[in-house]
């Protein structure tokens, strides 16, 4: 390479590194929850509802796994050691998911209800929609608790 080409190349590298670092800094700054809340006031509620939705999907998958293991057993048959361990592991996983969902939903419900009286009428409709979504998740959570209780009793009888 010629000296002129090397000089031109190093000039671009000299600007590329600080530019890239600045870009990473700005993107990291924009991803912080405080900034996201300033840009979008509903960010925390939507983020928490998204987390609850993911936990519900996990609980649903584990419940299906439990039902599949129990369905694979013939009447009167005891599960093997491996199946029993998987049943207990799935039961614990669903229990943890449901406790997390209960806590998140109770927190969301109380925060939204506390914010309703002091919010503008235009924003009230959005908060009521979030509250309705929370209540729907709470109904789903109650159904999962009921199903978990049934499956848990079947596992304990084994």
URWO-V445888 format. One line per field, one symbol per residue. phi: phi as a letter, one per 20 degrees, with the letter a starting at -180 (. if undefined). psi: psi as a letter, one per 40 degrees, with the letter a starting at -180 (. if undefined). burial: 1 if it has 9 or more other ideal C-beta (glycine too) atoms within 8 Angstrom, else 0. A space follows every 10 residues. Layout:
# URWO-V445888
phi->???
psi->???
burial->???
This chain:
# URWO-V445888
phi->.egfffffff ffffefffff ffffffffff efgffffffc gegfffffff ffffffffff ffffffffff ffefgneeff gfffffffff ffffffgfff fgffffffff ffffeffddf gfegffffff ffffffffff ffffffffff ffffffff
psi->iidddddddd dddddddddd ddddddddde eidddddddh dedddddddd dddddddddd dddddddddd dehihehiii dddddddddd dddddddddd dddddddddd ddddeddeii dddddddddd dddddddddd dddddddddd ddddddd.
burial->0000010010 0000000000 0000000001 0000111000 0010111110 1110110111 0110111011 0010000010 0011011101 1011101101 1101101110 1100110010 0001001101 1011101101 1001101100 11011001
